[in-house]
Amino acid sequence: MRNGMVQVMSELKNNALNYAKKGFKIFPLKPNTKGEQVLESWKYESTTNLNQIDYWWNKNPNYNIGLVTGNGLLVIDIDVKNGKDGLQSIKKHGKGLPTTAIIKTPSGGYHLYYHVNKTISNRVNLYDGIDIRGDGGYVLGIGSKTDKGIYMLYKDVPIANANEKVYEFIEQQNKKEKYVENSQQVNEGGRNDYLFRIGCYLQQKGLSNRTIQKSLEIENEEKCNPPLETKEVMQIIESVFRYHKGYIEIKNSKNYEGTYTVTELLVLLYLAHLRKWEKHFFVYSYVMQFQMEKSFLEKKFKKEQLFI
């Protein structure tokens, strides 16, 4: 068992060194994670320096490999999870893409690597189940592990140069401006504000500090593209905790905190995921109940009342 563990650990370091020898910048991530950072700033500290990489993985041979995209490296990220089937999208829209190196992800998806000669930014949900990792992003390298499994080399061929089909694949959907509206991920420029707003909402509703911290850490790893560094997330959490903690009231039971019932909180969470026309319908129903002085969310309207 010990020899087997040593072999896996050595493989991670060797893979990291091989990436660097090919000119790709890499950095370590905490074992078994996709976004928990080891460095203060992976953007500034990622490197191709073999001695530095050797030092990192000698320090912890279980570090996952963060492979920086951009600077000539493009990765088409095909997801097969959360009800999305990127394989169908690639079959429909990716005809003519050149054969290239492919990594299979633990969730059953794939990473297609291409050399590009232009700057391409990260794009989320370009097609259903298809993300683009370019400048300012990263992917996990071969041998990296998560709870779902290991990132494995699927097609062992040289990384191809992107042809017109690759650029068409990226740009044609971009013209429809569809991926931005449908995206459930948060890109650079909006990540700090997104996490801060969520944190303040949870603080206002009286959730425990530990719950708020864990929630923001998970949201950062799952939704932010790329995830913020751990130090930045902690600074956001500390800012959130400076605000007054609210209260939650549970009706027909003991008063724990505040003015919102559990039913109301569930409805508020539901509203956050509605599409625009569904929210309009909800507000219309609210107004109609108000006009008729009927109850709404377990509260009775009065003529002089406008809000719950």
C-alpha positions in Angstrom: 0.0 0.0 0.0 2.8 2.4 0.9 4.6 1.7 -2.4 1.3 2.3 -4.3 0.8 5.7 -2.5 4.4 6.8 -3.3 3.8 5.9 -6.9 0.7 8.0 -7.2 2.3 10.9 -5.4 5.4 10.7 -7.7 3.1 10.7 -10.7 1.5 14.0 -9.7 4.9 15.7 -9.4 6.1 14.1 -12.7 2.9 15.3 -14.4 3.4 18.8 -13.1 7.0 18.9 -14.2 6.0 17.6 -17.7 3.5 20.4 -18.1 6.2 23.0 -17.2 8.7 21.4 -19.6 6.2 22.0 -22.4 6.0 25.7 -21.4 2.7 25.6 -19.4 2.6 27.5 -16.1 1.3 25.4 -13.2 0.6 25.8 -9.5 -0.4 23.6 -6.6 -4.0 23.2 -5.2 -4.9 21.6 -1.9 -5.4 17.8 -2.2 -8.7 16.6 -3.4 -10.0 20.1 -4.3 -10.6 22.1 -7.5 -10.2 25.5 -6.0 -8.7 25.6 -2.5 -5.5 27.6 -2.9 -2.0 26.9 -1.5 -0.4 30.1 -2.8 -1.2 33.7 -2.0 -1.9 34.4 -5.7 -1.8 31.6 -8.3 -2.0 34.2 -11.1 1.3 35.7 -10.0 3.1 32.7 -8.6 2.3 30.0 -11.1 5.5 29.1 -12.9 7.4 26.9 -15.3 10.4 26.8 -13.0 11.2 23.2 -12.4 13.0 23.7 -9.1 10.0 25.6 -7.7 7.6 22.9 -8.8 9.9 20.2 -7.4 9.8 22.1 -4.1 6.0 22.3 -4.0 5.4 18.7 -4.6 8.1 17.5 -2.3 6.4 19.5 0.4 3.1 17.7 -0.3 3.1 15.1 -3.0 -0.7 15.0 -2.9 -1.2 18.5 -4.2 -3.5 18.7 -7.2 -2.2 20.3 -10.3 -3.5 23.7 -11.4 -2.8 24.2 -15.1 -3.0 27.8 -16.2 -4.9 28.4 -19.5 -4.5 31.3 -21.8 -1.1 32.5 -23.2 -1.6 30.3 -26.2 -3.5 27.4 -24.4 -7.2 26.9 -24.9 -9.3 24.2 -23.2 -12.8 23.3 -24.3 -14.4 21.9 -21.1 -17.2 19.4 -21.8 -19.4 18.8 -18.8 -21.8 15.9 -18.3 -23.5 16.8 -15.0 -26.3 18.8 -13.4 -28.6 17.9 -16.2 -26.3 19.1 -18.9 -24.9 16.9 -21.7 -21.9 18.6 -23.3 -21.2 15.5 -25.4 -24.4 16.1 -27.3 -23.4 19.8 -27.8 -20.0 18.9 -29.1 -21.4 16.4 -31.5 -23.9 19.0 -32.8 -21.7 22.0 -32.9 -18.1 20.7 -32.9 -17.9 19.0 -36.3 -14.5 19.5 -37.8 -12.6 20.1 -34.6 -9.0 18.7 -35.1 -7.9 15.7 -33.2 -6.0 16.7 -30.1 -4.9 15.7 -26.6 -8.0 15.0 -24.4 -8.3 14.6 -20.6 -11.2 12.7 -19.1 -12.6 14.3 -16.0 -14.0 12.5 -12.9 -17.6 13.5 -13.7 -17.5 11.9 -17.1 -16.6 15.0 -19.1 -13.6 15.9 -21.2 -11.0 18.6 -21.6 -9.9 19.2 -25.2 -6.5 21.1 -25.4 -5.6 23.4 -28.3 -2.9 25.9 -29.1 -4.3 29.2 -30.1 -2.7 32.4 -31.6 -5.1 34.9 -30.1 -6.4 36.0 -26.7 -9.6 34.1 -25.7 -11.3 34.8 -22.5 -13.1 32.3 -20.2 -16.7 31.6 -21.3 -19.3 29.7 -19.4 -22.1 27.7 -20.9 -21.1 28.6 -24.4 -23.3 25.7 -25.5 -25.2 23.5 -23.1 -22.5 21.8 -21.0 -19.6 23.5 -22.8 -17.3 26.0 -21.1 -14.1 27.6 -22.4 -11.0 28.0 -20.3 -8.7 30.7 -21.7 -6.9 33.8 -20.4 -7.4 34.2 -16.6 -8.5 30.6 -16.0 -7.1 27.2 -15.2 -8.0 23.5 -15.3 -6.9 20.6 -13.2 -4.0 18.6 -14.7 -3.6 14.9 -15.2 -3.5 12.8 -12.0 -5.4 15.4 -10.0 -8.1 13.9 -7.7 -11.5 15.0 -6.3 -14.1 13.0 -4.4 -15.5 11.8 -7.8 -12.2 10.4 -9.1 -9.1 11.2 -11.1 -8.3 13.4 -14.1 -7.0 10.8 -16.6 -5.3 11.1 -20.0 -7.9 9.9 -22.5 -6.3 10.6 -25.9 -2.5 10.7 -25.9 -1.6 12.7 -28.9 0.1 16.1 -29.4 -1.9 19.2 -28.6 -3.3 20.5 -31.9 -3.1 24.0 -33.3 -6.6 25.5 -33.4 -8.0 25.7 -37.0 -10.9 27.8 -38.3 -13.4 25.3 -37.0 -12.2 25.8 -33.4 -12.5 29.6 -33.7 -15.9 29.3 -35.4 -17.0 26.9 -32.6 -16.1 29.6 -30.0 -17.3 32.7 -31.9 -20.6 31.6 -33.6 -22.4 31.1 -30.3 -20.8 34.2 -28.9 -22.7 36.2 -31.6 -26.0 35.0 -30.2 -25.0 36.4 -26.8 -26.7 33.4 -25.3 -24.2 32.1 -22.9 -24.2 35.2 -20.6 -27.9 35.1 -20.0 -28.0 31.4 -19.3 -24.8 31.2 -17.2 -25.1 30.2 -13.6 -21.4 30.9 -13.0 -19.8 34.2 -12.0 -16.9 35.5 -14.0 -14.1 37.9 -13.1 -15.3 41.3 -12.2 -18.4 40.1 -10.4 -17.1 37.4 -8.0 -16.3 39.6 -5.0 -19.6 41.4 -5.2 -21.5 38.1 -5.7 -20.0 36.4 -2.6 -20.3 39.6 -0.5 -24.0 39.9 -1.3 -24.7 36.3 -0.5 -22.8 36.6 2.8 -24.6 39.7 3.8 -28.0 38.0 3.1 -27.1 35.0 5.2 -25.8 37.3 8.0 -29.0 39.3 7.9 -31.0 36.1 8.3 -29.1 35.0 11.3 -27.2 32.0 10.1 -24.1 30.9 12.1 -20.7 32.2 11.2 -19.5 28.7 10.4 -22.4 28.1 8.1 -21.8 31.4 6.3 -18.1 30.7 5.9 -18.7 27.2 4.5 -21.4 28.5 2.2 -19.2 31.1 0.7 -16.3 28.7 0.3 -18.5 26.3 -1.6 -20.1 29.0 -3.8 -16.6 30.2 -4.6 -15.4 26.8 -5.7 -18.6 25.8 -7.5 -19.8 29.1 -9.1 -16.8 31.5 -9.5 -14.8 31.2 -12.7 -12.0 31.0 -11.8 -12.4 30.7 -8.0 -11.1 33.5 -5.9 -8.0 32.8 -3.9 -8.6 31.7 -0.3 -7.2 34.9 1.1 -9.7 37.0 -0.9 -12.7 34.9 0.2 -11.6 35.2 3.9 -11.5 39.0 3.5 -15.0 39.0 2.1 -16.2 36.8 5.0 -14.5 39.1 7.6 -16.3 42.1 6.0 -19.6 40.3 6.2 -19.2 39.5 9.9 -18.8 43.2 10.6 -22.5 43.6 9.9 -25.2 43.1 12.5 -26.5 39.5 12.6 -30.2 39.3 12.0 -32.9 37.0 13.4 -35.2 34.2 12.2 -38.7 33.6 13.6 -40.2 30.1 13.4 -44.0 30.4 13.8 -45.9 28.0 16.1 -42.6 27.3 17.8 -40.0 29.0 19.9 -38.8 32.4 18.6 -35.2 31.9 17.6 -34.6 35.1 15.7 -36.2 37.9 13.7 -39.2 38.5 11.5 -39.1 36.0 8.7 -40.7 32.5 9.0 -39.1 29.4 7.5 -41.8 29.4 4.8 -40.9 32.9 3.8 -37.2 32.1 3.6 -37.9 29.1 1.4 -40.0 31.4 -0.9 -37.2 34.0 -1.0 -34.7 31.3 -2.0 -37.1 30.0 -4.6 -37.5 33.5 -6.0 -33.7 33.8 -6.5 -33.8 31.0 -9.0 -36.9 32.2 -11.0 -36.6 33.5 -14.5 -37.6 37.1 -15.3 -41.1 36.4 -16.5 -41.8 34.1 -13.5 -40.8 36.9 -11.1 -43.2 39.2 -12.9 -46.0 36.7 -12.4 -45.1 36.3 -8.7 -45.2 40.1 -8.2 -48.5 40.3 -10.0 -50.0 37.7 -7.7 -48.6 39.6 -4.7 -50.3 42.9 -5.9 -53.6 41.1 -6.5 -53.7 39.6 -3.1 -52.9 43.1 -1.6 -55.7 44.7 -3.5 -58.2 42.1 -2.2 -56.8 42.3 1.3 -56.1 38.6 1.4 -53.3 36.8 3.1 -49.9 36.2 1.5 -47.0 34.2 2.9 -49.1 33.6 6.0 -49.6 37.3 6.6 -52.8 39.3 6.4 -52.8 42.5 4.3 -54.3 45.7 5.5 -55.1 48.7 3.3 -52.4 50.8 4.8 -49.8 48.1 4.3 -47.6 47.9 1.2 -44.9 45.4 2.2 -44.9 42.3 4.3 
